[in-house]
Amino acid sequence: MNKRKNCRRNRLAERGSFSVDECACGALHLTIGYVTMRLESCAYRELAAAMIESLAQLPVPDRPTIH
């Protein structure tokens, strides 16, 4: 992974205050609010797998009732 500061980024996903950008150097930038983590692809995939695994164990929240 190249450590250039000014690599070009391509937005892959965005939801609320969360976003994921792919950098031209191969890094992925995971932004949560004002914090950005720069991850190699394999580390990002491991993080995503851990998030999916933990999400499956959480109770499903009640859906709000629309009146």
Secondary structure, 3 states (H helix, E strand, C coil): CCCCCCCCEEEEEEECCEEEEEECCCCEEEEECCEEEEECHHHHHHHHHHHHHHHHHCCCCCCCCCC
